[in-house]
Amino acid sequence: MIRITINRQTATLSSLLNTLARYLVSLRDRNACWEANRDFAYSTLRGYENEKDWHKDDEELLRGRIIYNEAMCVVEVLLEGLTKALEDNPFPSQRRRLLPTATELFPDAEISFEWRIVLRGEKLWKRIFTESGISCEVDKIRFPEVEVADIREVEGKLLKLVGEEGYLKASEVALVLNTGENSKIYKVTKKELVGRGWTWKGKKVEGVVSKVVYPPPKR
């Protein structure tokens, strides 16, 4: 196994994201091979189950391989989710340990790598990082500070996007800020804009309820 190590006791968020991105490339290729052979594996397992007298050991071995391969598909989904969550910089200016951070972001995650053994919490994430070859011995991950754009400059850009209906979509605010709607930058900026009279509401647009933003009333 190739071991990917973050070579500092305190690593930056960007170095962790780069490490995850590199591993996800190889994991997707690995899981794609499994998906191509999944039907055959299950078909073979059913055959072994029907002839247990002859294939008891084969059945147990194949069942274990299937469980492990399916687990790694779930690992892929979880690591993609972890990457997306970390990209939003959920803990700005903090230094946090990797295992409790992942556990806090995904408290309900659970995976079975072996028959009838389910892992949760830090035990699960330690196994995931071990399987990934990612060292979780790093003392802490350093999250960057949030840099909020000049609020007057942001307002000027948003006012230009207000349509004839008198509002713009919340997603357009995120585009102007070059971030996601769940990011810390978005939330901090939204709080400042609300304090300056901007309003977030739900509105039915083209048959679908969407988040829209109204500018402050003209004085």
Summary of the structure (lengths in Angstrom):
residues: 219
radius of gyration: 23.6
end to end distance: 65.4
largest distance: 85.1
contacts: 589
relative contact order: 0.12
helix: 57%
strand: 16%
